[in-house]
């Protein structure tokens, strides 16, 4: 399996140069630019758009059949982006109250070019949450809330081709936070709820985006990538758990933990085809953790994606439920072909493969002990991105996942489907 992963990685990375260097005579309209064309015999124009000041609403639904209590999951968030004073002040926020991810950087004169960084993230879903093994809901339901503030220093610089989101940045922050838990009546008898605790994190973050995007904000040409190193320590952490699948979790061995993750994305033309309507997008994501548990591990799952600079850092396991897998080791590689049918209408075909250290049952029963093993999961996705009424965008993504397991009448089977419908409008 390691050999297959290495060969796949080498082949995908080998495409990066060819993808980024294609030269095409046709000009796809780029994000923010004015554009005029003839469509169905009529002249159509799009005005220029200020991409340094964006306020957008994103709403949608994620449908995953054969997942109990997760079949239909609505989602939505307000997205804010401000890039002010020639990049010396930047604000990015994805907010809905239940999940918020906020980052603000500024360059005060007294720091001499060094940035001050302020971050905030919270996860406060107001319903009890369970884990899933082979599509089966585990009796470990509990209420789980966490929030982290972040303070630190950073440095950034502009990158070619010089668009407002073409930035390279590095930052080091300390993130004081709190984990809180509450018992659920759905948990198995004798289940021990984790102890509420303070958790401090040290976070080294690197980002570099040299990508141009088309009028629908899809990756068009260039490379983007980054890395995150996180070290966490909990002030108070004791043994918890006790359900039949996972048993008791040793608090002492997970009090201090660390994770490392990285990603790279390249977009460009199809080799030997001199037509800019054809695009190839390669995405590579990987991560490894040490001493992580359910609340510090990487979370992989399906749901909405996107090609915004920071959204590219999120690994997507299309076809899986939201946050279906918690893992200490993963790799995801995908190759996407996209065709521009009209300047506002794009068709996608995406093939992905993921290597995930996920939990599997160790006996014939579906409630017995579970242990982690590295599995290969393949996904095939077809999608459409189009302009819609009221100057909005509509995305429809359908995925079949060959390696996920779904509980069909008490009998887990391989193969699952998922559908994402997402609508976004900028104000």
C-alpha positions as CSV (number, residue, x, y, z in Angstrom):
1,X,0.0,0.0,0.0
2,X,2.9,2.4,0.8
3,X,4.4,1.6,-2.6
4,X,1.1,2.4,-4.4
5,X,0.8,5.7,-2.4
6,X,4.4,6.7,-3.4
7,X,3.8,5.9,-7.1
8,X,0.5,7.8,-7.1
9,X,2.2,10.8,-5.4
10,X,5.1,10.8,-7.9
11,X,2.8,10.6,-10.9
12,X,0.5,13.4,-9.6
13,X,3.4,15.6,-8.7
14,X,4.9,14.9,-12.2
15,X,1.8,16.5,-13.7
16,X,2.3,19.8,-11.9
17,X,4.8,21.2,-14.3
18,X,2.8,20.2,-17.4
19,X,-0.4,21.6,-15.9
20,X,1.0,24.9,-14.9
21,X,2.9,25.6,-18.1
22,X,0.2,25.1,-20.8
23,X,-0.4,28.1,-23.1
24,X,-3.8,28.5,-24.6
25,X,-5.1,31.2,-27.0
26,X,-8.6,31.3,-25.6
27,X,-9.0,33.6,-22.6
28,X,-11.3,32.4,-19.8
29,X,-12.8,35.3,-17.9
30,X,-11.0,35.7,-14.6
31,X,-12.4,36.6,-11.2
32,X,-12.9,40.3,-10.7
33,X,-12.3,41.2,-14.4
34,X,-14.8,42.9,-16.7
35,X,-15.9,40.6,-19.5
36,X,-18.0,41.0,-22.6
37,X,-19.0,38.2,-25.0
38,X,-21.8,37.2,-27.3
39,X,-24.2,34.5,-25.9
40,X,-27.0,33.1,-28.0
41,X,-26.8,36.1,-30.3
42,X,-26.9,38.7,-27.6
43,X,-24.0,40.7,-26.1
44,X,-23.5,39.9,-22.4
45,X,-21.2,41.9,-20.1
46,X,-20.0,41.3,-16.5
47,X,-18.7,44.4,-14.7
48,X,-15.4,44.4,-12.7
49,X,-15.7,43.2,-9.1
50,X,-13.7,44.3,-6.1
51,X,-12.3,41.0,-4.7
52,X,-10.6,42.8,-1.7
53,X,-14.0,43.3,-0.1
54,X,-16.3,40.2,-0.2
55,X,-19.5,39.5,1.8
56,X,-21.2,36.2,0.7
57,X,-23.8,33.9,2.0
58,X,-23.5,30.1,1.4
59,X,-26.4,27.8,1.9
60,X,-26.9,24.1,1.0
61,X,-27.8,20.6,1.9
62,X,-25.7,17.4,2.0
63,X,-27.5,14.1,1.4
64,X,-25.9,10.9,2.4
65,X,-28.3,7.9,2.3
66,X,-27.8,4.9,4.7
67,X,-26.3,7.0,7.5
68,X,-28.7,7.1,10.4
69,X,-29.5,10.6,11.6
70,X,-27.1,12.0,8.9
71,X,-29.2,11.4,5.8
72,X,-29.9,15.0,5.1
73,X,-27.6,17.7,6.7
74,X,-28.3,21.4,6.0
75,X,-25.4,23.8,6.1
76,X,-24.8,27.5,5.8
77,X,-22.4,30.3,6.7
78,X,-21.6,33.9,6.2
79,X,-18.2,34.5,4.5
80,X,-16.3,37.7,5.0
81,X,-13.0,38.7,3.3
82,X,-11.3,42.1,3.7
83,X,-7.9,42.9,2.3
84,X,-7.2,46.5,3.2
85,X,-4.3,49.0,3.0
86,X,-2.4,47.1,0.3
87,X,-2.6,43.9,2.2
88,X,-1.4,45.1,5.6
89,X,-4.8,44.4,7.1
90,X,-6.6,41.2,6.3
91,X,-9.7,39.6,7.8
92,X,-11.3,36.3,6.9
93,X,-14.4,34.9,8.6
94,X,-16.6,31.9,8.1
95,X,-19.4,32.2,10.6
96,X,-22.7,30.7,11.5
97,X,-22.6,30.7,15.3
98,X,-22.3,26.9,15.6
99,X,-19.0,26.8,13.8
100,X,-16.9,29.9,13.4
101,X,-13.4,30.3,11.9
102,X,-12.0,33.9,12.1
103,X,-8.6,35.2,11.3
104,X,-7.3,38.8,11.5
105,X,-3.8,40.1,10.7
106,X,-2.5,43.6,10.9
107,X,0.9,45.2,10.5
108,X,1.3,48.0,13.1
109,X,4.2,50.4,12.6
110,X,5.9,49.5,15.9
111,X,6.4,45.9,14.8
112,X,8.5,46.9,11.8
113,X,6.8,44.8,9.2
114,X,5.9,41.9,11.4
115,X,2.2,41.1,11.5
116,X,0.1,40.7,14.6
117,X,-2.3,37.7,14.3
118,X,-5.6,37.2,16.0
119,X,-7.7,34.1,15.5
120,X,-10.8,32.5,16.9
121,X,-12.5,29.2,16.2
122,X,-15.3,27.4,17.9
123,X,-17.3,24.2,17.5
124,X,-20.5,24.3,19.5
125,X,-23.0,21.9,17.8
126,X,-26.1,21.9,20.1
127,X,-27.0,18.2,19.7
128,X,-25.4,15.1,21.0
129,X,-22.8,13.6,18.6
130,X,-21.8,10.0,17.9
131,X,-19.1,8.3,16.0
132,X,-19.6,5.8,13.2
133,X,-17.8,2.6,12.4
134,X,-18.6,0.9,9.1
135,X,-21.7,3.1,8.8
136,X,-22.9,1.9,12.2
137,X,-23.7,4.5,14.9
138,X,-21.7,3.8,18.1
139,X,-23.2,4.2,21.6
140,X,-20.8,7.0,22.5
141,X,-23.1,10.0,22.1
142,X,-22.2,13.1,24.0
143,X,-22.5,16.9,23.9
144,X,-19.1,18.3,22.9
145,X,-18.1,22.0,22.7
146,X,-14.8,23.7,22.1
147,X,-13.4,27.1,21.5
148,X,-9.9,28.5,20.9
149,X,-8.6,32.1,20.8
150,X,-5.3,32.6,19.1
151,X,-2.6,35.3,19.5
152,X,0.7,35.5,17.7
153,X,3.1,37.0,15.2
154,X,3.5,36.5,11.5
155,X,5.0,37.7,8.2
156,X,3.5,37.9,4.7
157,X,4.5,38.9,1.2
158,X,2.9,39.2,-2.2
159,X,3.3,36.5,-4.8
160,X,3.0,36.5,-8.6
161,X,0.8,36.9,-10.5
162,X,0.0,39.7,-8.0
163,X,-3.7,39.3,-7.5
164,X,-5.1,40.3,-4.1
165,X,-5.2,36.7,-2.8
166,X,-1.7,35.8,-4.0
167,X,0.0,35.9,-0.7
168,X,2.7,33.9,1.1
169,X,2.5,34.0,4.9
170,X,3.9,32.3,8.0
171,X,2.6,32.7,11.5
172,X,3.2,31.3,15.0
173,X,0.3,31.6,17.5
174,X,-0.6,30.4,20.9
175,X,-4.2,29.3,21.1
176,X,-5.7,29.1,24.6
177,X,-9.0,27.1,24.5
178,X,-11.5,25.2,26.5
179,X,-13.2,21.8,26.0
180,X,-16.6,21.1,27.6
181,X,-18.7,18.0,27.6
182,X,-22.1,16.9,28.7
183,X,-23.7,13.5,29.1
184,X,-26.2,12.2,26.6
185,X,-29.1,9.8,27.4
186,X,-28.3,7.9,24.2
187,X,-24.8,6.8,25.4
188,X,-24.2,3.2,26.5
189,X,-24.7,2.4,30.2
190,X,-21.6,3.3,32.2
191,X,-20.2,5.6,29.6
192,X,-17.7,8.0,31.3
193,X,-18.0,11.6,30.0
194,X,-14.7,13.4,29.4
195,X,-13.7,16.0,31.9
196,X,-14.0,19.7,31.0
197,X,-10.5,21.1,30.6
198,X,-8.4,24.0,29.5
199,X,-6.3,23.2,26.4
200,X,-3.4,25.3,25.1
201,X,-2.1,24.9,21.5
202,X,1.0,26.2,19.7
203,X,0.3,26.5,16.0
204,X,2.8,27.1,13.2
205,X,1.0,27.9,10.0
206,X,2.3,28.4,6.4
207,X,0.3,29.4,3.4
208,X,1.3,30.3,-0.2
209,X,-1.2,31.0,-3.0
210,X,-0.1,31.7,-6.5
211,X,-3.4,30.8,-8.2
212,X,-5.6,32.7,-10.6
213,X,-9.3,31.9,-10.5
214,X,-12.0,32.2,-13.1
215,X,-15.2,34.2,-12.9
216,X,-16.9,31.5,-10.8
217,X,-13.9,31.6,-8.3
218,X,-12.7,28.2,-9.4
219,X,-8.9,27.4,-9.6
220,X,-7.7,28.2,-13.1
221,X,-3.9,28.4,-13.3
222,X,-1.1,28.2,-10.7
223,X,-0.1,26.5,-7.5
224,X,-1.3,26.8,-3.9
225,X,0.0,25.0,-0.8
226,X,0.6,25.1,2.9
227,X,1.4,23.3,6.2
228,X,0.1,23.3,9.8
229,X,2.1,22.0,12.8
230,X,0.1,21.9,16.1
231,X,1.2,21.0,19.6
232,X,-1.5,20.8,22.3
233,X,-1.7,20.2,26.0
234,X,-4.7,19.7,28.3
235,X,-4.5,20.9,31.9
236,X,-6.8,18.1,33.2
237,X,-7.5,14.9,31.3
238,X,-8.6,11.6,32.7
239,X,-9.9,8.2,31.4
240,X,-13.2,8.4,29.6
241,X,-15.4,6.4,27.3
242,X,-16.4,2.8,27.8
243,X,-18.7,1.9,24.9
244,X,-18.3,-1.6,23.4
245,X,-16.6,-0.4,20.2
246,X,-13.8,1.8,21.5
247,X,-13.6,0.9,25.2
248,X,-12.0,3.2,27.7
249,X,-9.6,5.9,26.4
250,X,-6.4,6.4,28.5
251,X,-6.5,10.0,29.5
252,X,-2.8,10.2,30.4
253,X,-1.6,9.1,27.0
254,X,-3.7,11.8,25.2
255,X,-3.1,14.8,27.5
256,X,-0.3,16.0,25.3
257,X,-0.7,15.6,21.5
258,X,0.7,16.9,18.2
259,X,-0.3,16.9,14.5
260,X,1.3,17.8,11.2
261,X,-0.5,18.3,7.9
262,X,0.3,19.7,4.5
263,X,-1.4,20.2,1.1
264,X,-0.6,21.3,-2.5
265,X,-3.0,22.2,-5.3
266,X,-2.0,22.8,-9.0
267,X,-4.3,24.0,-11.8
268,X,-3.7,24.5,-15.5
269,X,-4.4,23.4,-19.0
270,X,-4.6,19.9,-20.4
271,X,-1.3,18.9,-22.0
272,X,-1.4,18.9,-25.8
273,X,-4.8,20.6,-25.9
274,X,-4.5,24.3,-26.7
275,X,-7.8,25.4,-25.4
276,X,-8.3,27.1,-22.1
277,X,-11.8,25.7,-21.6
278,X,-10.1,22.4,-20.6
279,X,-8.6,22.4,-17.1
280,X,-6.8,19.9,-14.9
281,X,-6.6,20.3,-11.1
282,X,-4.4,18.1,-8.9
283,X,-4.9,18.1,-5.2
284,X,-2.7,16.4,-2.6
285,X,-3.4,16.4,1.2
286,X,-1.7,14.5,4.0
287,X,-1.5,14.5,7.8
288,X,-0.1,12.5,10.7
289,X,-0.8,12.9,14.4
290,X,0.8,11.6,17.6
291,X,-1.2,10.7,20.8
292,X,-4.4,12.1,19.4
293,X,-7.9,11.0,20.4
294,X,-11.5,11.7,19.3
295,X,-11.2,15.4,20.2
296,X,-7.7,16.2,18.7
297,X,-7.5,13.9,15.7
298,X,-7.9,15.0,12.1
299,X,-11.5,15.0,10.9
300,X,-12.2,13.8,7.4
301,X,-15.5,13.7,5.6
302,X,-17.6,15.0,2.7
303,X,-19.6,18.1,2.2
304,X,-19.1,21.3,0.4
305,X,-15.7,22.3,-1.0
306,X,-14.4,25.3,-2.8
307,X,-11.3,26.9,-4.4
308,X,-10.9,29.9,-2.2
309,X,-7.3,30.3,-0.9
310,X,-7.9,28.9,2.6
311,X,-10.6,26.4,1.6
312,X,-8.1,24.6,-0.5
313,X,-6.3,23.5,2.7
314,X,-9.3,21.3,3.7
315,X,-9.1,17.7,2.7
316,X,-12.4,16.4,1.3
317,X,-13.4,12.7,1.4
318,X,-16.3,13.0,-1.0
319,X,-19.1,10.5,-0.4
320,X,-18.4,10.3,3.4
321,X,-20.6,11.9,5.9
322,X,-19.7,15.2,7.6
323,X,-16.6,14.4,9.8
324,X,-17.2,10.7,9.4
325,X,-13.6,9.7,10.1
326,X,-11.4,10.7,13.0
327,X,-7.9,9.6,12.3
328,X,-4.2,10.1,13.1
329,X,-3.0,9.4,9.6
330,X,-4.4,10.2,6.1
331,X,-3.5,11.0,2.6
332,X,-5.9,12.2,-0.1
333,X,-5.0,12.6,-3.8
334,X,-7.4,13.7,-6.6
335,X,-7.3,14.6,-10.3
336,X,-10.1,16.7,-11.6
337,X,-11.0,17.5,-15.2
338,X,-13.1,20.5,-15.8
339,X,-14.7,21.8,-19.0
340,X,-16.0,25.3,-19.6
341,X,-19.2,24.9,-21.5
342,X,-20.1,28.6,-21.2
343,X,-18.2,31.3,-19.4
344,X,-20.5,30.8,-16.4
345,X,-21.1,27.1,-16.7
346,X,-18.5,24.4,-15.8
347,X,-18.7,20.6,-15.8
348,X,-16.5,18.6,-13.5
349,X,-15.2,15.0,-13.4
350,X,-13.1,14.1,-10.4
351,X,-11.4,10.9,-9.4
352,X,-10.0,10.7,-5.8
353,X,-8.3,8.1,-3.7
354,X,-7.8,8.4,0.1
355,X,-5.6,6.4,2.5
356,X,-7.2,6.7,5.9
357,X,-6.4,5.1,9.2
358,X,-10.0,4.4,10.1
359,X,-11.8,2.1,12.6
360,X,-13.1,-1.3,11.6
361,X,-15.0,-3.9,13.6
362,X,-12.8,-6.8,14.7
363,X,-15.6,-9.4,14.9
364,X,-18.6,-10.5,12.9
365,X,-20.9,-8.4,15.1
366,X,-21.5,-4.7,14.5
367,X,-21.2,-3.7,18.2
368,X,-18.0,-5.5,19.1
369,X,-14.5,-4.0,19.5
370,X,-13.1,-1.8,16.8
371,X,-9.5,-1.1,15.9
372,X,-7.9,1.2,13.4
373,X,-6.4,0.1,10.1
374,X,-5.3,1.9,7.0
375,X,-7.8,1.5,4.2
376,X,-7.9,2.7,0.6
377,X,-11.1,4.5,-0.4
378,X,-11.7,5.6,-4.0
379,X,-14.3,8.3,-5.0
380,X,-15.7,9.3,-8.3
381,X,-17.5,12.7,-8.6
382,X,-19.4,14.4,-11.3
383,X,-20.5,18.0,-10.8
384,X,-21.7,21.2,-12.3
385,X,-20.9,24.8,-11.3
386,X,-23.1,27.5,-12.8
387,X,-24.2,31.1,-12.5
388,X,-27.7,31.3,-11.2
389,X,-30.6,33.8,-10.6
390,X,-29.9,37.0,-8.6
391,X,-26.2,37.0,-9.6
392,X,-25.6,33.8,-7.5
393,X,-23.7,30.6,-7.9
394,X,-25.1,27.0,-7.8
395,X,-23.0,23.9,-7.3
396,X,-24.3,20.4,-7.6
397,X,-21.8,17.5,-6.8
398,X,-22.7,13.8,-6.9
399,X,-20.2,11.2,-5.6
400,X,-20.0,7.5,-5.4
401,X,-17.5,6.3,-2.8
402,X,-16.3,2.7,-3.4
403,X,-14.5,2.2,-0.1
404,X,-16.9,3.6,2.5
405,X,-19.1,1.2,4.5
406,X,-22.8,1.6,5.0
407,X,-25.1,-0.2,7.4
408,X,-27.9,-1.8,5.3
409,X,-30.3,-3.5,7.7
410,X,-27.6,-4.5,10.1
411,X,-25.2,-5.7,7.4
412,X,-22.4,-3.2,6.5
413,X,-21.7,-3.1,2.8
414,X,-19.1,-1.4,0.7
415,X,-20.1,1.6,-1.5
416,X,-22.0,4.7,-0.8
417,X,-23.4,7.8,-2.5
418,X,-23.6,11.4,-1.6
419,X,-25.1,14.6,-3.1
420,X,-24.1,18.2,-2.3
421,X,-26.3,21.1,-3.4
422,X,-24.8,24.5,-2.6
423,X,-26.0,28.0,-3.4
424,X,-23.9,31.1,-2.8
425,X,-24.5,34.8,-3.3
426,X,-22.2,37.8,-2.9
427,X,-23.7,41.0,-1.5
